[in-house]
């Protein structure tokens, strides 16, 4: 199985997230007073009679309170028989989007909802808080939940002191703000890079993260307090379902492209299309004007989330096993969130109701996933850029010798000859003597070995700034920036002597290799072709004079007399 290493950028991002999480307390504080709870259906007009049948529930865990018409009454009484004296705060976590009305004997009616926090106690997102002054006696507290089309999450009730509530709400608000900030920044960064690079993986990731953030912000009330997104309060159920459906579609498209599922798991195309189609159906049904179809989209949401989560984890595990590097990033970042999202969906079926901390932990897992996948996208982009650089480099490199090829050499030489270049420049032309005879006697493989051995030897005597390349066949060229002709001739003599000393040979029964070198210095205003012609002529002069020697270019006076 391929080895997966943690990207350095990912390590830094995780440290930032941990530093954000450590000072925050995300779990709900234990209630100061134990409550007995019971509920019954009924309109908001009349409190149920004392003889009305009530269904009891444990207020210390989550419970599902029906949100259907005509509404639901919840009765809360002290388990000890009498209320404690003093001022208290009644906390309702996950109350849904409908209004909640509190009726208390001898006190005015209080009305609150997540979508309209005017007049409510300043508190944490996703919770309603009713102030109870001078709570005493044993008269019950009656809460009426108005009907809503969104079933909502399981509810939890707690009675706390104002000081405990203020501390808890401040922690929760800070925690949610930190997590949503991570999601928003990650999504906007991905959107920017997606538009800048034209990469659909970034764009699908941005839609996924931003859609998931909106779904959670609307579901837990953060969109209404403290963001005050009034446009979302008109129909929060529709906004949540559309956001969730788009996030589901985008997450599958992103995972497919990012982890390259089509290549590593070819048969995954059909299951992925089915999952995308199910999320698309949720979006389309949520946008219809027909109430039954909108209700169907709400019924589909949790089963589709559970199905998609389990299916995608299985596909990613298989892709990782088959060698997908980025399936490892997906599994690292996505697994905690998918598992927690599936667990939250199971709470809709009255499972895991003691896990009251699940929603906050899922939000932290979403922020963790955003950081991991941003690091994965950065790693993927860097890898693609390195591949591009490598491809460009390979286009300039001679495959046999590993030196620059002719095109790369000429491109570098043109740059060095550009007008305004003030440094000297010399060129060496190097030819391997009797190369054709070597190929004929020993074969082309021996010829290739001779060329690679020659390149290794030449590199020993060249500076880092010197450029060595194969000009063609057995001919090589060396560019010597900053070197005059006399200096170039000295370099050439060292190269010649090194080749002689190494006694390079392609085969034991063949004589050692020798080279002929021609040198020329660039002159002001001359063209590339003129410089190369002079160096080439100097090299051919060395060969005509007996080979295994260095020849400098003919000076103008010497050329005229010749």
For each residue, the residues with C-beta under 8 A, 3 or more apart:
1: 320 321
2: 320 323 325
3:
4: 320 325 328
5:
6: 10 11
7: 10 11 375 376 378 379
8: 11 12
9: 12 13 375 378 379
10: 6 7 13 14 371 372 375 376 379
11: 6 7 8 14 15
12: 8 9 15 16
13: 9 10 16 17 371 372 374 375
14: 10 11 17 18 368 371 372
15: 11 12 18 19
16: 12 13 19 20 371
17: 13 14 20 21 182 367 368 371
18: 14 15 21 22
19: 15 16 22
20: 16 17 23 24 178 182
21: 17 18 24 26 175 178 364
22: 18 19
23: 20
24: 20 21 171 174 175 178
25: 29 168 171 175
26: 21 171 172 175 357 360 361 364
27: 356 357 360
28: 93 156 158 168 356 357
29: 25 158 160 164 167 168
30:
31: 34 35 59 60 91 158 159 160
32: 88 159 160 161 164
33: 78 79 80 83 84 88 159
34: 31 59 60 78 79 80
35: 31 59 76 77 78 79 157 158 159
36: 56 59 76 77 78 79
37: 56 57 58 59 63 74 75 76 157
38: 54 55 56 57 74 75
39: 54 55 57 65 66 72 73 74 75
40: 48 52 53 54 55 72 73
41: 66 68 70 71 72 73
42: 46 48 52 70 71 72 73 144
43: 46 70 71
44: 70 71 101 144 146
45:
46: 42 43
47: 73 103 142
48: 40 42 52 54 73 75
49: 52
50:
51:
52: 40 42 48 49
53: 40
54: 38 39 40 48 75
55: 38 39 40
56: 36 37 38
57: 37 38 39 63
58: 37 61 63
59: 31 34 35 36 37 63 76 156 157 158
60: 31 34
61: 58 156 353 354 356
62: 94 153 154 155 156 347 353 354 355 356
63: 37 57 58 59 154 155 156 353
64: 154 155 348 350
65: 39 72 74 145 155
66: 39 41 72 145
67: 72 96 98 145 147 148 150 151 152
68: 41 72 147
69: 147
70: 41 42 43 44 147
71: 41 42 43 44 144 145 146 147
72: 39 40 41 42 65 66 67 68 144 145
73: 39 40 41 42 47 48 142 143 144 145
74: 37 38 39 65 142 143 144 145 157
75: 37 38 39 48 54 140 141 142 143
76: 35 36 37 59 90 140 141 142 143 157
77: 35 36 138 140 141
78: 33 34 35 36 81 82 83 84 138
79: 33 34 35 36
80: 33 34 84
81: 78 138
82: 78 136 137 138
83: 33 78 135 136 137 138
84: 33 78 80 88 135 136
85: 134 135 136
86: 134 135 161
87: 131 132 133 134 135 161 162
88: 32 33 84 132 135 159 160 161 162
89: 121 129 130 131 132 159 160 161 162 165
90: 76 102 129 130 132 141 157 158 159
91: 31 127 128 129 157 158 159 160 165
92: 95 100 127 128 129 130 143 155 156 157
93: 28 126 127 155 156 157 158 356
94: 62 126 127 152 153 154 155 156 220 359
95: 92 98 100 113 114 127 128 145 152 155
96: 67 114 145 148 150 151 152 153 155
97: 113 114 115 148 150 152 236 237
98: 67 95 113 145 146 147 148
99: 111 112 113 116 145 146
100: 92 95 111 112 113 128 143 144 145 146
101: 44 109 110 111 143 144 146
102: 90 109 110 111 112 130 141 142 143
103: 47 109 141 142 143 144
104: 107 110 132 139 141 142
105: 137 139
106: 139
107: 104 133
108:
109: 101 102 103
110: 101 102 104 130 131
111: 99 100 101 102
112: 99 100 102 116 117 119 120 128 130
113: 95 97 98 99 100 116 117 128
114: 95 96 97 117 126 128 221 224 225
115: 97 221 224 233 236
116: 99 112 113 224 233
117: 112 113 114 120 224 225
118:
119: 112
120: 112 117 123 128 129
121: 89 129 130 131 165
122: 169
123: 120 127 128 129 165 169 173 225
124: 127 168 169 170 171 172 173 176
125: 172 173 176 220 221 222 225 226
126: 93 94 114 172 176 219 220 221 222 359
127: 91 92 93 94 95 123 124 169 172 221
128: 91 92 95 100 112 113 114 120 123
129: 89 90 91 92 120 121 123 165 169
130: 89 90 92 102 110 112 121
131: 87 89 110 121 162
132: 87 88 89 90 104 135 141 159
133: 87 107
134: 85 86 87
135: 83 84 85 86 87 88 132
136: 82 83 84 85
137: 82 83 105
138: 77 78 81 82 83
139: 104 105 106
140: 75 76 77
141: 75 76 77 90 102 103 104 132
142: 47 73 74 75 76 102 103 104
143: 73 74 75 76 92 100 101 102 103
144: 42 44 71 72 73 74 100 101 103
145: 65 66 67 71 72 73 74 95 96 98 99 100
146: 44 71 98 99 100 101
147: 67 68 69 70 71 98
148: 67 96 97 98 152 237
149: 237 291 294 295 298
150: 67 96 97 236 237 240 298
151: 67 96 298 348
152: 67 94 95 96 97 148 155
153: 62 94 96 219 344 347 348 359
154: 62 63 64 94 347 348 353
155: 62 63 64 65 92 93 94 95 96 152
156: 28 59 61 62 63 92 93 94 356
157: 35 37 59 74 76 90 91 92 93
158: 28 29 31 35 59 90 91 93
159: 31 32 33 35 88 89 90 91 132
160: 29 31 32 88 89 91 164 165 168
161: 32 86 87 88 89 164 165
162: 87 88 89 131 165 166
163: 166 167
164: 29 32 160 161 167 168
165: 89 91 121 123 129 160 161 162 168 169
166: 162 163 169 170
167: 29 163 164 170 171
168: 25 28 29 124 160 164 165 171 172
169: 122 123 124 127 129 165 166 172 173
170: 124 166 167 173 174
171: 24 25 26 124 167 168 174 175
172: 26 124 125 126 127 168 169 175 176 360
173: 123 124 125 169 170 176 177 226
174: 24 170 171 177 178
175: 21 24 25 26 171 172 178 179 360 363 364
176: 124 125 126 172 173 179 180 220 222 363
177: 173 174 180 181 226
178: 20 21 24 174 175 181 182 367
179: 175 176 182 183 363 364 366 367
180: 176 177 183 184 213 216 217 222 363
181: 177 178 184 185
182: 17 20 178 179 185 186 367 370 371
183: 179 180 186 187 209 210 212 213 366 367 370
184: 180 181 187 188 210 213
185: 181 182 188 189
186: 182 183 189 190 209 370 371 373 374
187: 183 184 190 191 205 206 209 210 213 370
188: 184 185 191 192 206 210
189: 185 186 192 193 374
190: 186 187 193 194 202 203 205 206 209 374 377
191: 187 188 194 195 202 203 206 210
192: 188 189 195 196
193: 189 190 196 197 199 202 377 381
194: 190 191 197 198 199 200 201 202 203 205 206
195: 191 192 198 203
196: 192 193
197: 193 194 202 381
198: 194 195
199: 193 194 202 203 381
200: 194 203 204 253 257
201: 194 204 205 254 257 258 377 380
202: 190 191 193 194 197 199 205 206 377
203: 190 191 194 195 199 200 206 207
204: 200 201 207 208 250 253 254 257
205: 187 190 194 201 202 208 209 250 254 258 373 377
206: 187 188 190 191 194 202 203 209 210
207: 203 204 210 211 246 247 250
208: 204 205 211 212 247 250 251 254
209: 183 186 187 190 205 206 212 213 247 370
210: 183 184 187 188 191 206 207 213 214
211: 207 208 214 215 243 244 246 247 250
212: 183 208 209 215 216 243 244 247 251 366
213: 180 183 184 187 209 210 216 217 366
214: 210 211 217 218 223 239 240 243 247
215: 211 212 218 219 240 243 244 247
216: 180 212 213 219 220 222 362 363 366
217: 180 213 214 220 222 223 227 229
218: 214 215 221 223 232 236 239 240 243
219: 126 153 215 216 240
220: 94 125 126 176 216 217 359 363
221: 114 115 125 126 127 218 224 225
222: 125 126 176 180 216 217 225 226 227
223: 214 217 218 227 229 232 233 236 239
224: 114 115 116 117 221 227 228 229 232 233
225: 114 117 123 125 221 222 228
226: 125 173 177 222
227: 217 222 223 224
228: 224 225
229: 217 223 224 232 233
230: 233 234
231: 234
232: 218 223 224 229 236 239
233: 115 116 223 224 229 230 236
234: 230 231
235: 238 239
236: 97 115 150 218 223 232 233 239 240
237: 97 148 149 150 240 241 286 294 298
238: 235 241 242 286 287 294
239: 214 218 223 232 235 236 242 243
240: 150 214 215 218 219 236 237 243 244
241: 237 238 244 245 282 283 286 294 297 298 301
242: 238 239 245 246 283 286 287
243: 211 212 214 215 218 239 240 246 247
244: 211 212 215 240 241 247 248 282 301 305
245: 241 242 248 249 279 280 282 283 286 297 301
246: 207 211 242 243 249 250 279 283
247: 207 208 209 211 212 214 215 243 244 250 251
248: 244 245 251 252 275 278 279 282 304 305 308
249: 245 246 252 253 276 279 280 283
250: 204 205 207 208 211 246 247 253 254
251: 208 212 247 248 254 255 308 312
252: 248 249 255 256 272 275 276 279 308 312
253: 200 204 249 250 256 257 276
254: 201 204 205 208 250 251 257 258
255: 251 252 258 259 261 312 315 316 330 334
256: 252 253 259 261 262 268 272
257: 200 201 204 253 254 260
258: 201 205 254 255 326 329 330 373 376 377 380
259: 255 256 264 316 319 320 324 326 327 329 330
260: 257 263 264 319 324 326 327
261: 255 256 264 265 268 272 315 316 319 324 327
262: 256 265 266 268 269
263: 260 266 324
264: 259 260 261 318 319 322 323 324 327
265: 261 262 268 315 318 319 322
266: 262 263 269
267: 270 271
268: 256 261 262 265 271 272 315
269: 262 266 272 273
270: 267 273 274
271: 267 268 274 275 311 315
272: 252 256 261 268 269 275 276 315
273: 269 270 276 277
274: 270 271 277 278
275: 248 252 271 272 278 279 304 307 308 311 312
276: 249 252 253 272 273 279 280
277: 273 274 280 281
278: 248 274 275 281 282 300 304 307 308
279: 245 246 248 249 252 275 276 282 283 304 308
280: 245 249 276 277 283 284
281: 277 278 284 285 297 300
282: 241 244 245 248 278 279 285 286 297 300 301 304
283: 241 242 245 246 249 279 280 286 287 297
284: 280 281 287 288
285: 281 282 288 293 294 296 297 300
286: 237 238 241 242 245 282 283 294 297
287: 238 242 283 284
288: 284 285 293 294
289:
290: 293 294
291: 149 294 295
292: 295 296
293: 285 288 290 296 297
294: 149 237 238 241 285 286 288 290 291 297 298
295: 149 291 292 298 299
296: 285 292 293 299 300
297: 241 245 281 282 283 285 286 293 294 300 301
298: 149 150 151 237 241 294 295 301
299: 295 296 303
300: 278 281 282 285 296 297 303 304
301: 241 244 245 282 297 298 304 305
302: 305 306 345 348 349
303: 299 300 306 307 345
304: 248 275 278 279 282 300 301 307 308
305: 244 248 301 302 308 309 341 342 345
306: 302 303 309 310 342 345 346
307: 275 278 303 304 310 311
308: 248 251 252 275 278 279 304 305 311 312
309: 305 306 312 313 338 339 341 342
310: 306 307 313 314 342
311: 271 275 307 308 314 315
312: 251 252 255 275 308 309 315 316 334 338
313: 309 310 316 317 331 334 335 338
314: 310 311 317 318
315: 255 261 265 268 271 272 311 312 318 319
316: 255 259 261 312 313 319 320 327 330 331 334
317: 313 314 320 321 327 331
318: 264 265 314 315 321 322
319: 259 260 261 264 265 315 316 322 324 327
320: 1 2 4 259 316 317 323 324 327 328 331
321: 1 317 318
322: 264 265 318 319
323: 2 264 320
324: 259 260 261 263 264 319 320 327 328
325: 2 4 328 329
326: 258 259 260 329 330 376 379 380
327: 259 260 261 264 316 317 319 320 324 330 331
328: 4 320 324 325 331 332
329: 258 259 325 326 332 333 372 373 375 376 379
330: 255 258 259 316 326 327 333 334 373 376
331: 313 316 317 320 327 328 334 335
332: 328 329 335 372
333: 329 330 336 337 368 369 370 371 372 373 376
334: 255 312 313 316 330 331 337 338 369 373
335: 313 331 332 338 339
336: 333 339 340 365 368 369
337: 333 334 340 341 362 365 366 368 369
338: 309 312 313 334 335 341 342
339: 309 335 336 342 343
340: 336 337 343 344 358 361 362 365
341: 305 309 337 338 344 345 362
342: 305 306 309 310 338 339 345 346
343: 339 340 346 347 352 355 358
344: 153 340 341 347 358 359 362
345: 302 303 305 306 341 342 348 349
346: 306 342 343 349 351 352
347: 62 153 154 343 344 350 351 352 353 355 358
348: 64 151 153 154 302 345
349: 302 345 346
350: 64 347 353
351: 346 347
352: 343 346 347 355 358
353: 61 62 63 154 347 350
354: 61 62
355: 62 343 347 352 358
356: 27 28 61 62 93 156
357: 26 27 28 360 361
358: 340 343 344 347 352 355 361 362
359: 94 126 153 220 344 362 363
360: 26 27 172 175 357 363 364
361: 26 340 357 358 364 365
362: 216 337 340 341 344 358 359 365 366
363: 175 176 179 180 216 220 359 360 366 367
364: 21 26 175 179 360 361 367 368
365: 336 337 340 361 362 368 369
366: 179 183 212 213 216 337 362 363 369 370
367: 17 178 179 182 183 363 364 370 371
368: 14 17 333 336 337 364 365 371 372
369: 333 334 336 337 365 366 372 373
370: 182 183 186 187 209 333 366 367 373 374
371: 10 13 14 16 17 182 186 333 367 368 374 375
372: 10 13 14 329 332 333 368 369 375 376
373: 186 205 258 329 330 333 334 369 370 376 377
374: 13 186 189 190 370 371 377 378
375: 7 9 10 13 329 371 372 378 379
376: 7 10 258 326 329 330 333 372 373 379 380
377: 190 193 201 202 205 258 373 374 380 381
378: 7 9 374 375 381 382
379: 7 9 10 326 329 375 376 382 383
380: 201 258 326 376 377 383 384
381: 193 197 199 377 378 384 385
382: 378 379 385 386
383: 379 380 386 387
384: 380 381 387 388
385: 381 382 388 389
386: 382 383 389 390
387: 383 384 390 391
388: 384 385 391 392
389: 385 386 392 393
390: 386 387 393 394
391: 387 388 394 395
392: 388 389 395 396
393: 389 390 396 397
394: 390 391 397
395: 391 392
396: 392 393 404 405 407 408 411
397: 393 394 402 403 404 405 408
398: 401 402 403 404 405 469 470
399:
400: 448 451 452 470
401: 398 451 452 455 470
402: 397 398 452 455
403: 397 398 455 468 469 470 476
404: 396 397 398 408 409 412 467 468 469 470
405: 396 397 398 408 409 469 470
406: 409 410 469 470 471 472
407: 396 410 411
408: 396 397 404 405 411 412 469
409: 404 405 406 412 413 467 469 471 477 479
410: 406 407 413 414 528
411: 396 407 408 414 415
412: 404 408 409 415 416 467 479
413: 409 410 416 417 427 479 528 531
414: 410 411 417 418 528
415: 411 412 418
416: 412 413 421 425 479 481 522
417: 413 414 421 425 522 527 528 531
418: 414 415 421
419:
420:
421: 416 417 418 425
422:
423: 481 482
424: 481 482 483 484 487 521 522
425: 416 417 421 479 480 481 482 483 521 522
426: 480 483 484 485 487 488 519 520 521 522
427: 413 477 478 479 480 488 519 520 521 522 531 532 535
428: 477 478 480 488 491 492 495 517 518 519 535
429: 471 475 476 477 517 518 519 535 536 538 539
430: 458 475 476 477 478 495 515 516 517 539
431: 435 474 475 476 515 516 517 539 543
432: 435 438 450 451 454 474 475 513 514 515
433: 513 514 515 516 543 547 548
434: 437 438 514 547
435: 431 432 438 439 447 450 473 474
436: 439 440
437: 434 440 441
438: 432 434 435 441 442 446 447 450 506 510
439: 435 436 442 443 444 446 447
440: 436 437
441: 437 438 510
442: 438 439 445 446 447 506 507 510
443: 439 446 447
444: 439 447 448
445: 442 448 449
446: 438 439 442 443 449 450 506 507 510
447: 435 438 439 442 443 444 450 451 474 506
448: 400 444 445 451 452
449: 445 446 452 453 506
450: 432 435 438 446 447 453 454 504 505 506 513
451: 400 401 432 447 448 454 455 470 474
452: 400 401 402 448 449 455 456
453: 449 450 456 457 504 506 513
454: 432 450 451 457 458 476 499 504 513 515
455: 401 402 403 451 452 458 459 468 470 476
456: 452 453 459 460
457: 453 454 460 498 499 502 504
458: 430 454 455 461 462 468 476 478 495 498 499
459: 455 456 462 468
460: 456 457 498
461: 458 491 494 495 498
462: 458 459 466 468 478 491
463: 466
464:
465: 481 482
466: 462 463 478 479 480 481 491
467: 404 409 412 478 479 481
468: 403 404 455 458 459 462 476 477 478
469: 398 403 404 405 406 408 409 476 477 478 479
470: 398 400 401 403 404 405 406 451 455 475 476 477
471: 406 409 429 475 476 477
472: 406 475
473: 435
474: 431 432 435 447 451
475: 429 430 431 432 470 471 472
476: 403 429 430 431 454 455 458 468 469 470 471
477: 409 427 428 429 430 468 469 470 471 535
478: 427 428 430 458 462 466 467 468 469 491 495
479: 409 412 413 416 425 427 466 467 469
480: 425 426 427 428 466 483 487 488 491
481: 416 423 424 425 465 466 467
482: 423 424 425 465
483: 424 425 426 480 487 488 491
484: 424 426 487 488 521
485: 426 488 489 519 520 521 552 553
486: 489 490
487: 424 426 480 483 484 490 491
488: 426 427 428 480 483 484 485 491 492 519 521 552
489: 485 486 492 493 519 550 552
490: 486 487 493 494
491: 428 461 462 466 478 480 483 487 488 494 495
492: 428 488 489 495 496 517 519 550
493: 489 490 496 497 550
494: 461 490 491 497 498
495: 428 430 458 461 478 491 492 498 499 515 517
496: 492 493 499 500 515 517 548 549 550
497: 493 494 500 501
498: 457 458 460 461 494 495 501 502
499: 454 457 458 495 496 502 504 513 514 515
500: 496 497 503 512 514 548
501: 497 498
502: 457 498 499
503: 500 512
504: 450 453 454 457 499 512 513
505: 450 508 510 511 512 513
506: 438 442 446 447 449 450 453 510 513
507: 442 446 510
508: 505
509:
510: 438 441 442 446 505 506 507
511: 505
512: 500 503 504 505
513: 432 433 450 453 454 499 504 505 506
514: 432 433 434 499 500 547 548
515: 430 431 432 433 454 495 496 499 548
516: 430 431 433 539 542 543 547 548 549 551
517: 428 429 430 431 492 495 496 539 542 549 550 551
518: 428 429 535 536 537 538 539 540 541 542 550 551 552 553
519: 426 427 428 429 485 488 489 492 535 538 550 551 552 553
520: 426 427 485 531 534 535 538 552 553
521: 424 425 426 427 484 485 488 553
522: 416 417 424 425 426 427 526 531
523: 526 530 531
524:
525:
526: 522 523 530 531
527: 417 530 531
528: 410 413 414 417 531 532
529: 532 533
530: 523 526 527 533 534
531: 413 417 427 520 522 523 526 527 528 534 535
532: 427 528 529 535 536
533: 529 530 536 537
534: 520 530 531 537 538 553 554
535: 427 428 429 477 518 519 520 531 532 538 539 553
536: 429 518 532 533 539 540
537: 518 533 534 540 541 553 554
538: 429 518 519 520 534 535 541 542 551 552 553 554
539: 429 430 431 516 517 518 535 536 542 543 551
540: 518 536 537 543 544
541: 518 537 538 544 545 551 554
542: 516 517 518 538 539 545 547 549 550 551
543: 431 433 516 539 540 547
544: 540 541
545: 541 542 549 551
546: 549
547: 433 434 514 516 542 543
548: 433 496 500 514 515 516
549: 496 516 517 542 545 546
550: 489 492 493 496 517 518 519 542
551: 516 517 518 519 538 539 541 542 545
552: 485 488 489 518 519 520 538
553: 485 518 519 520 521 534 535 537 538
554: 534 537 538 541 558 559 562
555: 558 559
556: 559 560
557: 560 561
558: 554 555 561 562
559: 554 555 556 562
560: 556 557
561: 557 558
562: 554 558 559
